[in-house]
Amino acid sequence: MPRKESAMLLILVFLAAGQPQDVKPGPGRYLVAVDGRDSWSGTLPAPNDGKTDGPFATLERARDAVRELKRTAGGLREPVTVRVRGGRYPLARPLTFTPEDSGAEGRPITYCAYPGEKPVISGGVRIEGWRKHDERLWVADVPWVKERKRPFHQLFVNGVRRTRARMPNQGSYFYTKRLTLTADTHPVCLGMWFHKEDLPPLQDPQNAVICLFHNWVNSFNYIGEADWARGRIKFARPAGVFFLGPSVRFYVENVREGLDAPGEWFLDVGEGRLYYSPQANEDMAQAEVIAPALASPLVKVAGDPDAGLYVEHLAFKGLSFQHADADLSRTYPHSVQGAHTQKGAFFATALRHSVIEDCEFTRLGEHAVSLREACAWNTVTRCHVHDVGGGGIYLSEAAPRRPDQTLLTAHNTVDNNLIHDGGHLFRAGCGVFLGGSASFNEITHNEICDLSWMGVHLGWSWTGRAPAYTHHNTVAYNHIHHIGNGVLNDIGGIYTLG
């Protein structure tokens, strides 16, 4: 099937997820709506005429109602369904599920879209109150940024990702003269020498970010010291990667001096103001501008495999997960091979016998889905992953904490998903990543394209001497194309590493 036709088919499947069905109130049936209230019963699809009862307002309240149902009934007597009406549901903190939120075999707990509607689970905040700053720029106040003294790293205008102000502009790079490296066997980058004509002294170097490309990964580096006259920068901490050549590409972002092209934005954290240069067709009086306020994950599944406590028999269907920010703080986890240190908007530990189906993951800072240690017998199917800062679906850690079969990420199925347009921030993001403790998983019938690095990555062993915990995985009938795009090297459609 041609790429555009297959992509459209999957999108239509997502939009049509769930045909009209019985949504009458009853035991084990709850509803959530943007015009609901958490003080109501959550058993009606809309507020009643007297506004005395209706749906819940939040998924947290619906989750808690399911907990109460289980306690009062002494367990689950039948399947439970929470239907979520269309609209955007902003999260102030991750929606968390623990072992007490589990369903049971034959009696799953399902969180799904109301028939024919699209609920968006969002970590974003809508930015309003735009006003002209000068002939070219508009400005809006973001007092919550000033209060928390922490920036956001993405911006979406009318649903489209916009560019953080950078030098040079998008599509171009500077090149280092040379790098400052440690003298180790695997040298680590401590800083760089640059061509002075490329980079003038910056107004606010402490908040500038040097985005450096290292063969098969990229890194984000804050400036510790700068000698502009000599053309030398020392990073605030090592870049965390090695195997570097003498001259590598870089650009500088989050700089006011770089705010010189339509579609670029700059956030002044100290002022609590956002500056934006609109595209020609954008009316800032009408534009929907959303900035992520919550970093990944949006949904956290927290089992405890060491205690033998698992989260089981959950289903998430027809939901759209959007506007999770990336962690690009000064101590962010370095993005190493495969960007495996980054998190999914859906992040799970010790999740079993569960389903993520017909969901959308978009406008994210890191990955879509992370099924980490002890996640087993789960299915991710018919999901649409696009416009993400990292990669798609990640299975297991890079390596197990200890040689224990109970910690393996095993017997999971990733089937019939469309994963594309990734690596906007973490360029080494993969379509599907199976780390060093992923076994007996099936990766089938997926379309994976338009990524800066791998289609499918398997394994995490270089020596051949240590025990391999990545085995008996099936990768079959996938359409992997248009990857790499000249951004990184050491690339393969399917890449195996021990």
Helices and strands as residue ranges (DSSP letters): H 3-15, E 29-32, H 59-73, E 80-84, E 87-90, E 95-97, G 99-101, E 109-113, E 119-122, E 124-126, E 131-132, E 138-141, H 143-148, E 156-157, E 160-161, E 163-164, E 166-167, E 174-181, E 189-194, G 205-207, E 209-214, E 217-227, E 232-235, E 249-253, G 256-258, E 264-268, E 273-276, E 289-292, E 294-295, E 299-302, G 305-307, E 311-312, E 314-317, E 320-322, E 324-325, G 337-339, E 344-349, E 351-352, E 355-357, E 360-364, E 367-371, E 379-381, E 384-388, E 393-395, G 405-407, E 409-410, E 413-415, E 418-420, E 432-434, E 438-439, E 442-444, E 447-451, E 456-458, E 474-476, E 479-483, E 494-496
